[in-house]
Structure formats: structure tokens, C-alpha cells
Amino acid sequence: MDELAPDDGVPGDDGPRAIFQRGGASWYGMPFHMRKTANGERFDMSALTAAHRTLPFGTVVCVRSLVNGREVLVRINDRGPFGPGRIIDLSRAAADSLGMVSMGIKQVALHVIDAPDMRCNGELADVTALQQSPEAAPAAAVKRVARSVPARKRR
């Protein structure tokens, strides 16, 4: 008999998946809207993004509520959370998808989406929909054109 990965604890789902991490999720919105994130892009509270302490920027994660079983696909673009008992900070849009906006901290399980056939929210995970748009590219990634500066004249 094959050993199954640990179950995330929500009955009636589409089968167990490897859990990367389990713990508290919080969300952030208006006070941080359009501020720069740790990867240099502007935070958009209506985008499906999240902050995680260690996952590489651009990692796509399926966040599953252990309270109601809802799932949302997010892209890591920031660092945090820095409060105790939390493993991920979600954008307002992601928190709304999980039904946690009025709850504060909610228990979740994180599944890293690292294969093309992985599912989230009952569908194949579409990671291309979460890719950073070119206009949101970090300033550091934009190649600067060097200007030639004339040498100073000696007196």
C-alpha cells in the first residue's frame, strides 16, 4: 500500500497533498497599498500576492483555509509576517477569497505549486495568471542607461 502525504485536515477535498507549512495567516491592505514590497514591485491589495519569510520571490502557493476549506493561489512578492504565530501575510484580495477579511488571523495550510499538473481551488493551477506585469517590474530590474560625464577641468 502506498503511503500518502499528510492530509490537511479538511474532509471531502480532492485528496492529500504535500503540506509545505501550516499555521496562521493574516492580511494587509490599504495602509500598504502602492508601497514597495521587498522584491521592489508596488504592493497592490487587489492582486493575489503574499508575504512569506523564506520562500523565494515568485513562488506560487496554494493557500487553503483550514476553517472553511476555501483555497486561493498567490505569488510571493514580499517578506513577512513578522508577528508571532503567523506564517503568511495575504493581500486583501487573497484574504477576501478565503473569507477571512473580518477574522484577522486564520489557520491555513500552504502547498507550493511546483509542477504543471497541480491543482488549487479544484482547478489546474494557472501560474501564468499570477506573473508580475511588466509595468509593475521592480525599479532595480530596469536597466539604466549610463550617461557620459565630462571630466572636470583642472585649474
N, C-alpha and C positions, 0 to 999 in steps of 0.2 A: 504494500500500500504506500502511495506517495505521501510524503509529509507536505502539509500545506503551510503557507506563510501564516503568521499570526493574524487572526481576524480582528477587524477594527471595532467590534462590539455592537455594530448596528445590524439587527436581524433583517432578513429579506433583501439584502443587497445582492450584487452580481458576483459574489464570491470574494474570498480573501485576497488581499494584495499585500505586498511588502510595505510595511509602515516605516517611513524614514524617521518620524518623530511624532510624539503625542504630547499634548499639553494645552495651555491656554492661548487663545487668540484674542487680540484687541484690534481696534481700528483707529485710523486717523483721517481727518478730513480738512475742513475749511481753514483752520489756523496754519496748515502746511501747504495749502493749495498754491501751486506755481513756484514754490521754493525749490531749490536744487536738492536732488537726492544724492546719496553717497556715490552713485555712478556718474553723476554730472547732469543727468537729464532733469527736466522740471517735473515735479510731482503733479499728477492730475488725479484728483479724487474721484473722477468718473471713469478712470481706466482700471482694468483688472490687474493691479500690481500689488506688491507686498514687500515688507522689510523682513529680513532674516539675518541672524547674527553671523552665520558661517557659509551658507550656500552661495556659490558663485553667482555674480550678476548674470541675468539672462536665463537662469534655471527656471523651468516651468514646473509648477507644483499643483497638484490637485489637493485642495483643502476640503476635508469632509467634516461636517458638524457631527459631533458625537451626541448631540442633543436631539436633532431632528433628521439626520441622515442626508441633508442637502449638501451638494458639492459645488465648488467653483474652481475654475482654472485660473491661476495667477502667474505672473512673471516677477521674479525677484529683481528689484532695481534699487533697493535701499538697505541700510543696516539698522538693526534693532530687532525686537523691542529691548529696552533696557530695564524694564520693570521686572520684579520677581514673579515667577510662575507663568510667564508668557513665553511662547516660542516663535510667534509670528505676529506682525502688525499688518493688517489688511487695509487697502484703500476703502473709502466709503462705499464705492460700487460693489466691491467684493463682499464687504460686510453685509450690505443690503441683500445680495444674492443668497447669503447664508441665513438671512433673517435674524441677524444679531445686532442691528443698529441700536436698539433700545436696551440691549442686555449688558453692554460693557465687555466683560471677558466671557468667552465661550470655549468649551472644551472641543478640540479638533484633533484630527489625525492628518498628517501630511504624507502624500505619496509623490515622489519625484517622478515626473514623466520623462523617461529616457529611452523609450522605444516607440516606433511608429504605430504599433497596434494597441497602445494603452488607452484606457477609457477613463472618462471623468464625466460625472453627471449623466451616465447612461449612454454617452456618445463617444466616438473616437475623439481623442484629444487633438484639437486643431491648434498646434503650437504656432503656426504662422500668423494666426489672427492676433496673437499677443506680442508679436515682434515690435520693437521700437520703431516708430515712424521716423523718416529721415529728418523732418523738421524738429523733432524732439531730441536729435542727436546731441550728446554732450559737447560742450564747447571745446574740451580738451581733444576730442576726436577730429575736430575740423582742422585741416592743415592750414597753417598760417603761411602767408607769402612773406618771405624775408625782404626787407627794404634795404637798399644800399645806403649807408650813411657816409657822407663825405668825411674824410679825415680832418681833424682840427688843425687849423693853421697855427704855426709857431710864431711867436713874436720875437 
